[in-house]
Amino acid sequence: MKRRGVIITEVLIAMAVFIVGLLALAGSMTFTLRAVTRSREQLIEDRNLVNDVNTYMIKRVISHDVSPSGTQVTKLSSGQQLLVNGKSINYSVYRYKREGRNPSSYYLLQRED
């Protein structure tokens, strides 16, 4: 028996398989795009936190009267003493912290006169 054409069911099955493949590809591309976007946002937030710490350090070098400030800064303790070569040094501890899914923290010791 010779078949001259393709049955409509074969065409429908081929189209269904093709559409399932396209949907899987689109889903994986969407997932990857979301992951890249989230990663980029977290990197930007971490970089901003590092920039805040660096800005404070530059201001501290220029003027000794500057204390850390901002919404991401918390003073953890003050009036602490450290003994270095028999000399007592007073210092305060500050924490720069970024809130979010993956919080980042930087601790800063500031010498107090």
N, C-alpha and C positions, 0 to 999 in steps of 0.2 A: 504494500500500500504506500503510495506516494503522498507526501504532505506538501502542499503547494504554499502554505502560509503559516503564520504563527497564530496559535489560538489566543483569544483575548485573555484568558486566565494566565497564560505564560507572561504576557505583557504586564498585567497587573502585579504579578508576583515580582517580576524584575523591577518594576517601579517602586514597589514597597521596600524591597531590599536596598535600592538606591537611596530612597528617602530616609530610611533608618540610618544608613551610613552618613548622610549629610547632617542629620540631627545630632548624631554622636560627635561629628567633627565640630559643629557649631557649639555644642555644649562644652567641649574641651577648650575651645578657643575663648569662650566667655569666662570659664573658670580661670584660665591662665591670665587673661586681661585683668580680672579682679585681683588676683594674687599680686601681680606686678604693681597695680595701683596702690594697694595696701602697703606693699613694701616701700614704694616711693614715698608715701606719706610718712611712714615711720622713720625713714632715713632723714627726711626734711626736719621732722620734729627733733630727732636726736642731734642733728647738725645745729639747729637753733639753740638747743641747750648748751652745746659746746661753745657756740658763739657768745652766749651770755656769760659763761665762765671766763672766756678769754677777754671779753670786754671789761669785766670786773678786774681781772689781773692787770690789764693795761692801765685802767684808772688808778689802781692801787700803786703801780710803779710811779705814775705821774704825781699823785697826791696821796700822802699817807693817811689822810683823814677820811677816806672813803670806806664805807661798810657795804657788804653785799645787800642788794635790795631787789625787789620784784616779786611777782606772784609765784615764781617757782622756787624761791629761796626761803629756807626755814633755819632759824638759829637754834641749833641743838643744845649747845652748852657754852658757857662763858666762864672766865675766871679759872680755867684749868691751868695747871702748872706742869712743866716738863723740865727735868734736870738734864742739862747738857754740859759736860765738862765742868761740873761743879757749879754751874751758873743756872739759876732758875729763870725760865722763860714762861710768861703768861700767854695763853692763847684761847681763842674761841673756835668752835666748830660750826660750820654752816653746811647745809645740804641743798644742792640744786637738784630738783626732782621733776621729771616729766611724768605726768599721769597718763594712763591709757592702757591699752591691751598688754603691751610689754614695757612696763615702767623702767626708766633709766635714772640713775642717781650719780651725782658727783659730790664728793665730800671735800671741803676746803678748810684748811687750818689757817687761821689768821692770827698773826702775832699781835698781841696787845701790849702797849707800852705802859 
